């Protein structure tokens, strides 16, 4: 049998998970010295007037330069701010608005549409601030690409579990004629050049998504799976071609939603792969 894309006991996906974990929030946060802040005794209208750079959230300081929480300044971008003290209208320091400096970027992105601005804490100090707009930074691109690559490897392994590749790449039947011919031509060329490793290596992410959906290798309706995988492929294409995948709040929120989808599918496939590898061998299956 030809080599599995991810062999039993292979640590490649785990290695990618460690890479994800090494890309941390402190790589994209704004340090305290660069933050625009406000004081709890200031008037909202005055703060709005000097917030010329349109920061959506401002850390609220007390008289001893301690951060007390966050003030949502974005409310007054399109209307006049009231003559109200900041101290009467801000989100007090709590678990909902903080994240550890050593938290992974993926952990931040996963909930950034729900919690768009977080104070970054390290030890007993506030080390900076991270916001939804930071999804455009290069370390985030690296974290997302690693996340998607890990998913694609797990998808490839799940597909290979279903077919004995000694008898041909049976999964090709799920693809359209044009894609089948291109992949078969590439496989034949690699064999002739002694560069063949695995049939599945010649498929693209979109191919794997089609194969999994049509062969019901993952739970969900055909419509919902098509929507989910289309979003993942779209994000991968944006990242691979250095496009601005999060240049607006709407696009950034879509990235957050797609990341949650990736993590859900990754978890489901990882559990299925572990179950398959631990099960005793039986006769039958796909030819």
C-alpha positions as semicolon CSV with decimal commas, in nm:
position;residue;x (nm);y (nm);z (nm)
1;X;0,000;0,000;0,000
2;X;0,127;0,350;-0,079
3;X;0,236;0,587;0,193
4;X;-0,041;0,748;0,399
5;X;-0,059;1,128;0,380
6;X;-0,051;1,128;0,759
7;X;0,072;0,792;0,881
8;X;-0,050;0,646;1,212
9;X;0,156;0,807;1,485
10;X;0,272;1,085;1,252
11;X;0,337;1,400;1,455
12;X;0,307;1,648;1,165
13;X;-0,042;1,777;1,258
14;X;0,067;1,801;1,622
15;X;0,374;1,998;1,512
16;X;0,151;2,241;1,325
17;X;-0,066;2,272;1,635
18;X;0,247;2,369;1,828
19;X;0,330;2,631;1,564
20;X;-0,021;2,771;1,610
21;X;0,038;2,787;1,984
22;X;0,367;2,970;1,938
23;X;0,198;3,254;1,748
24;X;0,069;3,450;2,044
25;X;-0,138;3,759;2,108
26;X;0,160;3,963;2,228
27;X;0,290;3,954;1,868
28;X;-0,001;4,166;1,744
29;X;-0,101;4,379;2,045
30;X;-0,056;4,754;2,073
31;X;0,178;4,830;2,366
32;X;0,064;5,067;2,645
33;X;0,288;5,352;2,527
34;X;0,105;5,363;2,193
35;X;-0,249;5,354;2,333
36;X;-0,484;5,649;2,333
37;X;-0,660;5,653;2,668
38;X;-0,920;5,852;2,853
39;X;-0,982;5,934;3,220
40;X;-1,293;5,837;3,408
41;X;-1,364;6,202;3,498
42;X;-1,354;6,323;3,135
43;X;-1,667;6,410;2,941
44;X;-1,761;6,182;2,650
45;X;-1,801;6,474;2,409
46;X;-1,449;6,598;2,483
47;X;-1,303;6,251;2,435
48;X;-1,488;6,214;2,103
49;X;-1,351;6,548;1,980
50;X;-0,989;6,448;2,039
51;X;-1,032;6,091;1,912
52;X;-0,938;6,204;1,561
53;X;-0,787;5,867;1,467
54;X;-1,120;5,698;1,537
55;X;-1,009;5,442;1,794
56;X;-1,311;5,222;1,860
57;X;-1,224;5,146;2,224
58;X;-1,015;5,344;2,472
59;X;-0,867;5,218;2,798
60;X;-1,011;5,410;3,093
61;X;-0,755;5,538;3,346
62;X;-0,787;5,657;3,702
63;X;-0,585;5,928;3,871
64;X;-0,305;5,682;3,949
65;X;-0,267;5,579;3,582
66;X;-0,425;5,242;3,644
67;X;-0,646;5,089;3,374
68;X;-1,000;5,044;3,498
69;X;-1,165;4,907;3,186
70;X;-1,265;4,997;2,828
71;X;-1,474;5,279;2,686
72;X;-1,660;5,221;2,358
73;X;-1,585;5,536;2,158
74;X;-1,709;5,399;1,825
75;X;-2,070;5,482;1,923
76;X;-1,999;5,848;1,858
77;X;-1,834;5,820;1,516
78;X;-2,159;5,911;1,342
79;X;-2,346;6,106;1,611
80;X;-2,273;6,362;1,876
81;X;-2,138;6,227;2,206
82;X;-2,329;6,324;2,523
83;X;-2,213;6,552;2,803
84;X;-2,164;6,249;3,027
85;X;-1,869;6,143;3,239
86;X;-1,674;5,846;3,105
87;X;-1,684;5,695;3,452
88;X;-2,061;5,656;3,421
89;X;-2,047;5,463;3,094
90;X;-1,759;5,215;3,048
91;X;-1,698;4,843;3,071
92;X;-1,529;4,764;3,399
93;X;-1,216;4,547;3,399
94;X;-1,333;4,183;3,391
95;X;-1,263;3,845;3,235
96;X;-1,479;3,941;2,937
97;X;-1,237;4,208;2,818
98;X;-0,899;4,051;2,895
99;X;-0,679;3,790;2,728
100;X;-0,339;3,654;2,825
101;X;-0,034;3,774;2,635
102;X;0,063;3,409;2,582
103;X;-0,278;3,311;2,441
104;X;-0,264;3,191;2,083
105;X;-0,370;3,425;1,804
106;X;-0,621;3,161;1,694
107;X;-0,784;3,175;2,040
108;X;-0,826;3,550;2,002
109;X;-0,959;3,529;1,645
110;X;-1,207;3,258;1,744
111;X;-1,405;3,508;1,954
112;X;-1,292;3,843;1,816
113;X;-1,628;3,912;1,654
114;X;-1,795;3,871;1,995
115;X;-1,516;4,046;2,190
116;X;-1,359;4,286;1,936
117;X;-1,124;4,459;2,180
118;X;-0,939;4,296;2,468
119;X;-0,686;4,419;2,718
120;X;-0,378;4,197;2,706
121;X;-0,251;4,096;3,048
122;X;0,085;3,955;3,147
123;X;0,136;3,865;3,510
124;X;-0,037;4,134;3,715
125;X;-0,004;4,407;3,451
126;X;-0,181;4,520;3,138
127;X;0,073;4,465;2,860
128;X;-0,128;4,612;2,574
129;X;-0,448;4,598;2,372
130;X;-0,562;4,383;2,080
131;X;-0,861;4,447;1,856
132;X;-1,055;4,310;1,560
133;X;-0,857;4,530;1,321
134;X;-0,539;4,345;1,423
135;X;-0,656;4,046;1,217
136;X;-0,480;4,218;0,927
137;X;-0,137;4,174;1,085
138;X;0,118;3,930;0,939
139;X;0,139;3,696;1,243
140;X;-0,237;3,643;1,208
141;X;-0,187;3,546;0,843
142;X;0,073;3,289;0,952
143;X;-0,156;3,151;1,224
144;X;-0,451;3,116;0,986
145;X;-0,245;2,952;0,712
146;X;-0,108;2,702;0,963
147;X;-0,461;2,633;1,090
148;X;-0,590;2,564;0,739
149;X;-0,288;2,352;0,643
150;X;-0,340;2,137;0,950
151;X;-0,705;2,091;0,856
152;X;-0,615;1,994;0,499
153;X;-0,369;1,730;0,623
154;X;-0,635;1,583;0,849
155;X;-0,886;1,584;0,561
156;X;-0,635;1,402;0,339
157;X;-0,581;1,136;0,604
158;X;-0,954;1,088;0,654
159;X;-1,000;1,038;0,278
160;X;-0,715;0,789;0,256
161;X;-0,868;0,587;0,539
162;X;-1,163;0,517;0,310
163;X;-0,976;0,379;0,009
164;X;-0,701;0,125;-0,050
165;X;-0,479;0,330;-0,279
166;X;-0,306;0,017;-0,411
167;X;-0,622;-0,030;-0,616
168;X;-0,637;0,326;-0,745
169;X;-0,759;0,657;-0,612
170;X;-1,128;0,572;-0,576
171;X;-1,200;0,913;-0,429
172;X;-1,149;1,061;-0,777
173;X;-1,501;0,950;-0,868
174;X;-1,640;1,229;-0,651
175;X;-1,473;1,494;-0,869
176;X;-1,579;1,639;-1,201
177;X;-1,428;1,500;-1,520
178;X;-1,193;1,793;-1,574
179;X;-1,045;1,772;-1,224
180;X;-1,013;1,392;-1,247
181;X;-0,818;1,415;-1,571
182;X;-0,584;1,682;-1,438
183;X;-0,510;1,488;-1,121
184;X;-0,463;1,158;-1,307
185;X;-0,225;1,327;-1,550
186;X;-0,025;1,473;-1,262
187;X;-0,011;1,134;-1,088
188;X;0,106;0,958;-1,406
189;X;0,372;1,225;-1,459
190;X;0,500;1,191;-1,104
191;X;0,519;0,812;-1,133
192;X;0,713;0,840;-1,458
193;X;0,955;1,087;-1,300
194;X;0,993;0,876;-0,985
195;X;0,845;1,160;-0,782
196;X;0,527;0,992;-0,663
197;X;0,437;0,988;-0,294
198;X;0,058;0,968;-0,266
199;X;-0,241;1,024;-0,494
200;X;-0,409;1,256;-0,247
201;X;-0,107;1,487;-0,257
202;X;-0,216;1,593;-0,606
203;X;-0,558;1,710;-0,493
204;X;-0,638;2,065;-0,389
205;X;-0,819;2,178;-0,076
206;X;-1,137;2,230;-0,279
207;X;-1,107;1,874;-0,416
208;X;-1,079;1,730;-0,067
209;X;-1,382;1,929;0,042
210;X;-1,584;1,791;-0,250
211;X;-1,473;1,435;-0,177
212;X;-1,561;1,458;0,190
213;X;-1,899;1,618;0,124
214;X;-2,008;1,379;-0,151
215;X;-1,893;1,070;0,036
216;X;-2,040;1,187;0,368
217;X;-1,711;1,162;0,552
218;X;-1,823;1,436;0,787
219;X;-2,156;1,509;0,953
220;X;-2,386;1,777;0,819
221;X;-2,619;1,849;0,532
222;X;-2,479;1,884;0,181
223;X;-2,588;2,249;0,173
224;X;-2,428;2,345;0,505
225;X;-2,106;2,157;0,428
226;X;-2,076;2,323;0,089
227;X;-2,119;2,663;0,254
228;X;-1,864;2,583;0,526
229;X;-1,598;2,447;0,291
230;X;-1,648;2,731;0,042
231;X;-1,576;2,979;0,321
232;X;-1,261;2,788;0,421
233;X;-1,133;2,767;0,063
234;X;-1,207;3,136;0,010
235;X;-1,011;3,231;0,323
236;X;-0,720;3,009;0,220
237;X;-0,712;3,168;-0,126
238;X;-0,718;3,520;0,019
239;X;-0,430;3,438;0,254
240;X;-0,224;3,251;-0,008
241;X;-0,247;3,543;-0,250
242;X;-0,174;3,809;0,013
243;X;-0,515;3,968;-0,030
244;X;-0,675;4,190;0,231
245;X;-0,891;3,926;0,393
246;X;-0,987;4,136;0,698
247;X;-0,968;4,494;0,580
248;X;-1,321;4,581;0,697
249;X;-1,504;4,488;1,018
250;X;-1,750;4,277;0,816
251;X;-1,468;4,080;0,650
252;X;-1,288;4,039;0,984
253;X;-1,603;3,901;1,147
254;X;-1,640;3,654;0,862
255;X;-1,282;3,535;0,930
256;X;-1,378;3,472;1,293
257;X;-1,678;3,267;1,189
258;X;-1,468;3,066;0,942
259;X;-1,206;2,996;1,208
260;X;-1,475;2,851;1,436
261;X;-1,588;2,631;1,146
262;X;-1,232;2,510;1,086
263;X;-1,181;2,426;1,452
264;X;-1,512;2,236;1,464
265;X;-1,433;2,030;1,154
266;X;-1,075;1,969;1,271
267;X;-1,202;1,835;1,604
268;X;-1,455;1,607;1,437
269;X;-1,204;1,467;1,188
270;X;-0,934;1,420;1,451
271;X;-1,175;1,215;1,663
272;X;-1,278;1,008;1,361
273;X;-0,915;0,947;1,264
274;X;-0,822;0,839;1,617
275;X;-1,119;0,601;1,629
276;X;-1,032;0,449;1,291
277;X;-0,667;0,397;1,381
278;X;-0,753;0,228;1,711
279;X;-1,017;-0,004;1,561
280;X;-0,921;-0,365;1,468
281;X;-0,871;-0,437;1,099
282;X;-1,173;-0,587;0,919
283;X;-1,241;-0,719;0,573
284;X;-1,427;-0,509;0,319
285;X;-1,444;-0,133;0,268
286;X;-1,386;0,064;-0,048
287;X;-1,195;-0,102;-0,331
